[in-house]
Amino acid sequence: MITAIGLDADDTLWENETFFRVTEAEFAALLADHAESADIAGRLLDVERANLARYGFGIKGFMLSMVQTAIELTDGRIDGRAIGRILDLGAEMLAHPVTLLPGVTQALDALAGRRLILITKGDLIDQERKIAASGLADRFEAVEILADKSPETYARVLLRAGVAAQDFLMVGNSMKSDVLPVVDLGGHGVFIPHALTWAIEHADAPHHPRVHRLAAIADLPALIARLEVAHA
């Protein structure tokens, strides 16, 4: 039986990556005199990847990575106004309204009465802001905001919840962060791809009986029902 269900937040319950892409485009336009858009995007991604261990996931780390990329691409010649604009872009992201993805409310309604745990990663303050603004907080028994998602961090979440891994199902848009670590522990992972996914979150999907793929979150309640019937 599935006794607890974990749900990712960004790009599973609400839009997130779209705002990063829009900001990246504005950042590339800001540096258009120094490099081609593709080169800017590639350099920014490399800097973000290198900075993850230092800054973690989230908008603030993204802002710092944009500043570093701008300095490197201009050999330190970027002016203060441009740096200020980069900071403004980050501030706009941090103030952006939360937009729920289609079918989220209906799926959560159908799962009412279940043990639901919101499991997200990133900057604590920003994630708390989005959770509060989403209006979904009271749907969840617990909220876990993690620095990263790994088998070890999921194991600690399950220990706090008193849930065995084989009775746990995690839902999200990242194969790397939401599915594979939970499957490694012995649980079920449900992959619901988003139209836009950060390159760092990409991972190949294994052929595994506990890895499930859905086209939309609206299909989640039916999948859980099928799994429970199959294991009855």
Secondary structure, 3 states (H helix, E strand, C coil): CCCEEEECCECCCECCHHHHHHHHHHHHHHCCCCCCHHHHHHHHHHHHHHHHHHHCCCHHHHHHHHHHHHHHHCCCCCCHHHHHHHHHHHHHHHCCCCCECCCHHHHHHHCCCCCEEEEEECCHHHHHHHHHHHCCHHHCCEEEEECCCCHHHHHHHHHHHCCCHHHEEEEECCHHHHHHHHHHHCCEEEECCCCCCCHHHCCCCCCCCCEEECCCHHHHHHHHHHHHHHCC
